Amino acid sequence: MATSKITYTGGLRTVSVHLKSGNEIITDAPTDNQGKGEAFSPTDLLATSLGNCMLTIVGIAAKSHGFKIDGATAEVTKVMAENPRRVAEIHVSFQFPANNYSEKEKAIIERAAKTCPVAYSLHPDIKKEIAFQY
């Protein structure tokens, strides 16, 4: 079964529908590439997917090891390069709620984050800077 259906609606905008749930994501071209920048760009989604995946895998690991990360956040910064235009770097800064995590729990968090499927799927030339704040 297909995962999504994407429709180009004009004006450098797409609407993606997740076929199982019906949820939608709108993308616009960024302002530095002829777009309006009124929604995530496709490269924004690429970078953001890394943070989403990392938090999800950390959540699974935390649940498996009997601790919580509820309220954790990740701020994502995408850095573009030219010739060819591409994502060159993704910076992810995690902030975990004050929970007095043990050294073992911090190791579980950091290992899980760095081994998420999106991290493994990105080209090795994309620099990933990951920071953890507890």
HURAHU-V100957 format. One record per pair of residues at least 6 apart in sequence whose ideal C-beta (glycine too) atoms are under 7 Angstrom apart, sorted by the first residue. I is the first residue (numbers start at 0). GAP is how many residues later the second one is. If there is no record, write none. Layout:
i=I gap=GAP
i=I gap=GAP
This chain:
i=1 gap=17
i=2 gap=16
i=3 gap=12
i=3 gap=13
i=3 gap=14
i=3 gap=15
i=4 gap=12
i=4 gap=14
i=5 gap=8
i=5 gap=10
i=6 gap=7
i=6 gap=8
i=7 gap=6
i=8 gap=6
i=11 gap=16
i=11 gap=17
i=11 gap=22
i=11 gap=23
i=12 gap=13
i=12 gap=14
i=12 gap=15
i=13 gap=13
i=14 gap=9
i=14 gap=11
i=15 gap=8
i=15 gap=9
i=16 gap=7
i=24 gap=15
i=25 gap=13
i=26 gap=12
i=26 gap=13
i=26 gap=14
i=26 gap=15
i=26 gap=18
i=27 gap=7
i=27 gap=8
i=27 gap=9
i=27 gap=10
i=27 gap=11
i=27 gap=13
i=28 gap=6
i=28 gap=12
i=29 gap=7
i=29 gap=11
i=30 gap=6
i=34 gap=6
i=39 gap=8
i=42 gap=35
i=42 gap=37
i=42 gap=44
i=43 gap=34
i=45 gap=41
i=46 gap=29
i=46 gap=31
i=46 gap=40
i=46 gap=43
i=47 gap=28
i=48 gap=69
i=49 gap=26
i=49 gap=40
i=49 gap=42
i=49 gap=68
i=49 gap=69
i=49 gap=72
i=50 gap=23
i=50 gap=25
i=50 gap=41
i=52 gap=63
i=52 gap=64
i=52 gap=65
i=53 gap=20
i=53 gap=38
i=53 gap=59
i=53 gap=62
i=54 gap=17
i=54 gap=19
i=56 gap=55
i=56 gap=56
i=56 gap=59
i=57 gap=11
i=57 gap=51
i=57 gap=54
i=57 gap=55
i=58 gap=10
i=60 gap=47
i=60 gap=51
i=61 gap=6
i=61 gap=7
i=64 gap=40
i=64 gap=43
i=66 gap=38
i=68 gap=27
i=70 gap=26
i=71 gap=22
i=71 gap=23
i=71 gap=24
i=71 gap=25
i=72 gap=22
i=73 gap=18
i=73 gap=19
i=73 gap=20
i=74 gap=18
i=75 gap=14
i=75 gap=16
i=76 gap=14
i=77 gap=9
i=77 gap=12
i=78 gap=9
i=78 gap=10
i=79 gap=7
i=79 gap=8
i=80 gap=7
i=86 gap=39
i=87 gap=38
i=87 gap=39
i=88 gap=37
i=88 gap=38
i=88 gap=40
i=89 gap=36
i=89 gap=38
i=90 gap=38
i=91 gap=38
i=92 gap=38
i=93 gap=37
i=93 gap=38
i=93 gap=39
i=94 gap=38
i=95 gap=37
i=95 gap=38
i=100 gap=33
i=105 gap=28
i=108 gap=23
i=109 gap=22
i=112 gap=17
i=113 gap=16
i=118 gap=9
